[in-house]
Amino acid sequence: ENVLTQSPATLSLSPGERATLSCRATVIVDNYLAWYQQKPGQAPRLLIYGVSNRATGIPARFSGSGSGTDFTLTISSLEPEDSAVYYCQRRGGGPPVIFGGGTKVEIK
Amino acid sequence: EVQLLDSGGGLVQPGGSLRLSCAASGFPFTTYWMNWIRQAPGKGLEWVANVNLDGSEGYYADSVQGRFIISRDNAKNSISLQMNSLKVEDTAVYYCAKDHIRGWTLDSWGQGTLVTVSS
């Protein structure tokens, strides 16, 4: 089964701290791995595509890395506006798009 | 600037039908696959369906296969989702989303339209 597991479920950090979000797959993922940010009441926004490429207009403090089954979204220095839920997403063999369950980032 | 405007949501009884629409602008519409994604209240994201460039092929999640039909009108730069035999568990915000040029990534999203299935 193609599943993406995100951890932790919730991350609570202070402004300026580094956030590390994990996305683990049950099968090896090709480089179609993306990350999205969703703030309350808003549509998701693409942050990272192709594992490590920032989408247009995304600040440099967001970076993606990983390979195989383990991927990471890093926010190098948290800003108050980074409070959101973050989803990873991969290309699937059955459904073409598979999302992880999300990680909620809270800013103290 | 890419704009996607979702519409058509509302309250419908179980077993009923509803048609969602998404009007697109700001990009060469015929060059991109288009998708519908949904999000149940307080839950995560679920891909629902996508449609190819000329509208001749649609693909569906197992949860909606046989009940939902996706279509596109390239003359009007729009896509639609005809939802039939609706179930309570179809209650969600429905977003249309545009494929990234690489495919299998969603680089622009509509604002969403709420579908509530309830008696």
Interface residues (C-beta under 8 A of the other chain):
Chain A: Y32 A34 Y36 Q38 A43 P44 R45 L46 Y49 G50 A55 Y87 Q89 R91 G94 P95 P96 V97 I98 F99 G100 G101 G102
Chain B: N35 I37 G44 L45 E46 W47 N50 Y59 A61 D62 Y95 H100 R102 G103 W104 T105 L106 D107 S108 W109 G110 Q111 G112
